Amino acid sequence: MLFEKCARLIAYFTLVVGIVRVVVGVFVAIILDGDPAAIANLLGRVENSGEAINQGIMIIAVGVLMGVLVQISRSVRLNERKSDEANIWIS
């Protein structure tokens, strides 16, 4: 249960980081018109804002995948608990 809570927290954090990365990449591309100085200051070590947007989308995908795995883990745990309770009453 502890690992499930930690994984859920990490999944949410990863999702937020990915969204922020995409938003900043779009901001640099549209508002700042792909200025190289802005790219270096806001996005770090990337060639252009499109690369940062791609990285953000990949981070979002990892966060969603981790969230799905946490949900599967949670449903398996709850189903096992329900089946154990049902077996107690049957016996």
C-alpha positions as CSV (number, residue, x, y, z in Angstrom):
1,M,0.0,0.0,0.0
2,L,2.9,2.3,0.7
3,F,4.4,1.6,-2.7
4,E,1.1,2.2,-4.3
5,K,0.7,5.6,-2.7
6,C,4.3,6.6,-3.6
7,A,3.8,5.4,-7.2
8,R,0.6,7.4,-7.4
9,L,2.4,10.5,-6.2
10,I,5.2,10.0,-8.6
11,A,2.7,9.5,-11.5
12,Y,0.9,12.8,-10.7
13,F,4.3,14.6,-10.4
14,T,5.5,13.2,-13.7
15,L,2.2,14.2,-15.3
16,V,2.6,17.8,-14.0
17,V,6.2,18.1,-15.1
18,G,5.3,16.9,-18.6
19,I,2.4,19.3,-18.9
20,V,4.7,22.2,-17.7
21,R,7.3,21.2,-20.2
22,V,4.8,21.2,-23.1
23,V,3.3,24.5,-22.0
24,V,6.7,26.2,-21.7
25,G,7.8,24.7,-25.1
26,V,4.6,26.1,-26.8
27,F,5.1,29.5,-25.0
28,V,8.7,29.7,-26.3
29,A,7.6,28.7,-29.8
30,I,4.6,31.0,-30.1
31,I,5.2,34.0,-27.8
32,L,9.0,34.3,-27.9
33,D,9.2,33.1,-31.6
34,G,11.8,30.5,-30.9
35,D,14.4,32.9,-29.6
36,P,17.7,31.0,-28.9
37,A,18.3,32.8,-25.7
38,A,14.8,32.1,-24.4
39,I,15.2,28.4,-25.4
40,A,18.5,28.2,-23.4
41,N,17.0,30.0,-20.4
42,L,13.6,28.3,-20.2
43,L,14.1,24.9,-21.8
44,G,17.6,23.9,-21.0
45,R,19.7,21.8,-23.3
46,V,17.5,21.4,-26.4
47,E,18.0,22.4,-30.0
48,N,14.6,24.0,-30.4
49,S,11.2,24.3,-28.7
50,G,9.8,21.4,-30.7
51,E,12.2,19.0,-29.1
52,A,11.1,20.3,-25.6
53,I,7.4,19.7,-26.6
54,N,8.3,16.2,-27.7
55,Q,10.1,15.5,-24.4
56,G,7.1,16.8,-22.5
57,I,4.7,14.6,-24.4
58,M,6.9,11.6,-23.6
59,I,7.0,12.5,-20.0
60,I,3.2,12.8,-20.0
61,A,3.0,9.3,-21.6
62,V,5.2,7.9,-18.8
63,G,3.0,9.5,-16.1
64,V,-0.2,8.2,-17.7
65,L,1.4,4.7,-18.0
66,M,2.5,4.8,-14.3
67,G,-1.0,5.9,-13.3
68,V,-2.6,3.1,-15.2
69,L,-0.3,0.6,-13.5
70,V,-1.1,2.1,-10.1
71,Q,-4.9,1.7,-10.9
72,I,-4.4,-1.9,-11.9
73,S,-2.4,-2.6,-8.7
74,R,-5.2,-1.0,-6.6
75,S,-8.0,-2.9,-8.3
76,V,-6.1,-6.2,-7.9
77,R,-5.6,-5.5,-4.2
78,L,-9.3,-4.6,-3.7
79,N,-10.5,-7.6,-5.6
80,E,-8.3,-9.9,-3.5
81,R,-9.6,-8.3,-0.3
82,K,-13.2,-8.8,-1.5
83,S,-12.6,-12.5,-2.5
84,D,-11.0,-13.1,0.9
85,E,-14.0,-11.7,2.7
86,A,-16.4,-13.8,0.5
87,N,-14.4,-17.0,1.3
88,I,-14.7,-16.3,5.0
89,W,-18.5,-16.2,4.8
90,I,-18.7,-19.3,2.6
91,S,-16.5,-21.5,4.8
